[in-house]
Amino acid sequence: MVSSRPLVSLAVCAALCGVLCAAIPASAQPGHPKGDPKRVARVHIEALEQQWRSAQLAGDVTAMDKLLSEDFLGIASNGDVGTKEQFLDRMRNRTLTLNTMDVSEQKIKLVGQVAIVTSLAQIDGISDGQPLTGRFRYTRVYQRLPGNTWRVTNFEATRIPPPRHPSPAETPR
């Protein structure tokens, strides 16, 4: 018979750590940016961007629901406009699934209670039964709500066309 005692001890230690860490002001915790409110907001938005990526790759509708504002509007690379419920339904129904999403060139611009994130993403997945592969530029807009909660209000993706190779007739001689 396996003893549950080590598991209980581990659970108690984890609970105590959570209580003790919660009692320490965030600014005193390791890795927390001190001072500059814009730097604090930037670090927070970077974490939310990672949550977005993780939720998108895992098809985690619950996590995505928490990230999106009630009035969210997204514009897909094909020009389709979707609401929060439509976006979540696509995830729920697996109409949109991403296998990989490599993000680079991320920039965050803070303007009052708004954060604008632009990035480059290399995507591989399926959308409406068709392969969805390529490079996309995207803009995601976050709004800070009361209680210092950030939510995504807008999203727009633009496909970057693959490099065009000149036809033999266009090649200079």
N, C-alpha and C positions, 0 to 999 in steps of 0.2 A: 504494500500500500504506500502510495506517495504522500508525503506530508504536505499539507497546505500552509504550514507555518512560514516557510520562506516567502511564499507569495503574499501572505498577510503582512509580513514585515516589510516587503517591498512596497505594497500598497500604502502602508502607514508612512513610510519614508517619503514616497511621492506626494502624498497629501500634505505632509508637514512642509516639504520643500515649496509646494504651491502656496501654502499659507504664508510662509516666511518671505518668499519672493514678492507676493502681492503686497506685503507690508512695506517693502522697500520702494521708495519713489522711483518711477521709471527712469528719471534722469540720473539716478545713482546706480542703476543696473549696468553691468558690463555691456559694451557695444552700443549703448544708447547715445545718440548725438546730443551733446549739451549745448545750451545757449540758443543759437540761431533758430527761430521758429520755422524759417523756410527750409533749413536743413532737416529739421525734425519731420516736416511735412513731406519732403523729398524721400526720406528713408521710408516713411509710411506708405507713400505711393508706390515705391519700388517693391515693397512687400505685397501690396495689393495686386500689382502687375504679375508677380509670381503666383499669387493665389488664382488669378484669372487663368494663367497658362496651365496650372495644375488642374483646375476644374475643367477647362476645355479638353485637355488630353484624357482625363479620367471619365469624362461624360458625367461629372458630378453636378447634377441639377440643383441640389440643395445648396452647395457652396456658391454656384453661380447666381442663384436667387438672392443670396445675401449681398452679392457684389453689385447687382443692378438696381437702379432707382426704379420707382414705380412708373415714372414717365420716360423710361429708357427708350431710345430710338437707335436702331443700328442700320447702317447702309452696307450691304454686302458688295463684293467686288463686281457683281453683275448689275448693280444699281437697285436691287430690291431693298425696300425699306421694311423693317420689322420692329414690332413692339417687344417689350419684355416677355410677354406670354408666348408670342410667336417664336422668339429666340429660344426660350426654355423648352417649348414643344419640340423644336428641331433637335435639341439635345435628348429629350425624353424618348422621342421616337427613333433616335439614331439616324435621322435624315442627314445630319451633319456629324461626322466623326473625324477626328484628327489623330493620326498616328505619331506624327512628329511636328514640332513647332520650335524652330531654333530662332531666337530673338537676338537682334543686335542693333547697334546704332540708336539705342534708346535715349531720348531726350525728354526732360520734364520741365515744363514752363508753369510757374505758379503766378496766378493773377487773382489776387484777393482770395475768395472762397472757391476758386476753380483751379484745377490742375489739368494741363493739356499734355498728353503723352504721345510722342510720335516714335515709331520704331520701324525696323525692317524685320520681316519674319519669313523664314523659309518653311513652307508648309507642305505636308504630305497627308492626304486623307481622302474622304469621300463626301460629296455633297449631292444630294438627290440622285444617288446611284451612279454618279459620274466621278472619275478621278479628280481630285482637287490637289494639284501639285504646282509649286512654283514659289516665286518671291512676291511678297506683298508689302506695301507701305501701309501703315495704319495709323489712325489717330483715335485715341480714346480720351474722353473728357470726363473728369471726376468733379463732383460738387461736394463741398464740405457742408454737412447738415448740422443742425444743433446737436450738441453732445460730442462734437469733433469726430463725427462719423462721415466717412467718405463713401460715395456711391457713384457708379458709372452712369452717366446720363446719356452719353452719345458715343457711337463707335462708327468708324468708316474705314473700309479697306479698299485699296486700289491695287490691282494686279500689275506687276511690272512685267512688260512683255520680254520674252527671251531675246537675247541679242540677235539682230537680224544679220544674216550672212548674205552678201550680194550674190545675185545669180551670175552665171558665167557671162551673160550679155552685159552686166553692169560692171564687170571687173575691168579696170583700166589696163590698156595694153602698152 
